[in-house]
Amino acid sequence: GVVFQAQGDFKQALYFYKNAVNLAAGSKTARLNMANLYLKFGNTNKACGIINTLAQIDSDILNARANCFLFNRNYSAAVSEFRKIPSEDLSKAYIGLNYSVALGLLGRKGEAFDNYKNISQRNIGNLRNYYRNVGDYLNRI
């Protein structure tokens, strides 16, 4: 599924994620990939339903749960989930940027900036523009 998703064939990606889940019912990775694909297209009900079935809690699961709350405009719950993530993982752009946004949306500009400053720009890759956009947003609020 990952290959198809990278190529932009989301229908095929979803098909293979579903097959992977059926073949290995306990596979966290397949479920998380499928949930993230649903999130990408705004289907938060399906995404959050899948995420809530994942028994093993780690930073990626907590991040996905936090993003479900964030995208559903439940900013307090999102921040609550983000706060469960270890600080070394919050410094990763793919997690920390949305945490800063959630804090900003709650009017916690100081905390949002503190988190933003701690985000590592090493290996930021395709999030470079989003990193700048979050910084611009925090400067405007």
C-alpha positions in Angstrom: 0.0 0.0 0.0 2.8 2.4 0.8 4.2 2.2 -2.7 0.8 2.9 -4.3 0.2 5.8 -1.8 3.6 7.3 -2.7 2.6 7.1 -6.4 -0.7 8.9 -5.7 -2.8 5.8 -6.3 -4.8 6.1 -3.1 -7.6 3.7 -4.1 -5.0 0.9 -4.6 -3.2 1.9 -1.4 -6.4 1.5 0.6 -7.1 -1.8 -1.0 -3.7 -3.2 0.0 -3.9 -1.7 3.5 -7.2 -3.4 4.0 -5.8 -6.7 2.7 -2.8 -6.4 5.0 -5.1 -5.8 8.0 -7.1 -8.9 7.1 -4.0 -11.0 6.7 -2.4 -9.8 9.9 -5.1 -8.7 12.2 -2.6 -7.4 14.8 -0.6 -5.4 12.4 -0.3 -1.9 13.8 1.5 -0.5 10.8 -1.1 -1.5 8.3 -3.9 -0.1 10.5 -2.0 3.2 11.1 -1.2 3.6 7.4 -4.8 3.1 6.5 -5.9 5.5 9.2 -3.5 8.2 8.0 -4.8 7.7 4.5 -8.3 8.3 5.7 -7.1 11.4 7.6 -5.4 12.7 4.5 -8.8 12.9 2.8 -10.7 14.2 5.8 -12.5 11.0 6.8 -11.9 11.5 10.5 -14.6 9.1 11.6 -13.0 6.1 9.9 -9.5 7.2 10.7 -10.2 7.8 14.4 -12.2 4.5 14.6 -9.2 2.6 13.4 -6.8 4.5 15.6 -8.8 3.8 18.7 -8.6 0.1 18.0 -4.8 0.1 18.2 -3.8 -1.5 21.5 -0.2 -0.5 21.6 0.3 3.1 22.4 3.4 4.8 21.2 4.3 8.3 19.9 2.9 7.6 16.4 -0.4 6.4 17.8 -0.7 9.3 20.2 0.2 11.7 17.3 -2.5 10.2 15.1 -5.1 10.4 18.0 -4.0 14.0 18.6 -4.5 14.8 14.9 -8.0 13.3 14.9 -8.9 15.7 17.7 -7.1 18.6 16.0 -8.9 18.0 12.7 -12.2 17.8 14.5 -11.5 21.1 16.2 -11.3 19.6 19.7 -8.1 21.5 20.4 -8.0 20.8 24.2 -8.2 17.0 23.6 -5.5 17.3 20.9 -3.1 19.1 23.2 -3.9 16.5 25.9 -2.9 13.7 23.5 0.2 15.6 22.3 1.4 16.0 25.9 1.5 12.3 26.4 4.3 12.1 23.7 7.9 12.2 25.0 9.7 15.5 24.3 12.3 13.9 22.1 9.5 12.9 19.7 7.7 16.3 20.0 11.0 17.7 18.5 10.3 15.8 15.3 8.6 18.1 12.8 5.9 15.6 11.7 4.6 15.6 15.3 5.7 18.9 16.8 4.4 21.2 14.2 0.7 20.2 14.7 1.3 20.4 18.5 2.4 24.0 18.1 -0.7 24.7 15.9 -3.0 23.2 18.5 -1.4 25.2 21.3 -1.8 28.3 19.1 -5.4 27.6 18.5 -6.0 27.5 22.2 -4.3 30.9 22.6 -1.2 29.5 24.3 1.2 31.4 22.1 4.2 31.2 24.5 3.9 27.4 24.8 3.4 27.1 21.0 6.6 29.1 20.3 8.6 27.2 22.9 7.6 23.9 21.2 8.2 25.4 17.8 11.7 26.5 18.7 12.5 22.9 19.8 11.5 21.3 16.5 14.5 19.9 14.8 15.0 21.1 11.2 17.3 18.1 10.5 15.6 15.6 8.2 12.6 18.0 7.8 12.2 17.1 4.2 8.8 17.9 2.6 7.7 19.6 5.8 10.0 22.6 5.2 7.2 24.8 3.8 4.8 23.8 6.6 7.4 24.6 9.1 7.6 28.1 7.8 3.8 28.4 7.6 3.5 27.4 11.2 6.1 30.0 12.2 4.2 32.6 10.3 0.9 31.6 11.9 2.5 31.8 15.4 3.8 35.3 14.6 0.3 36.4 13.6 -1.6 35.2 16.6 
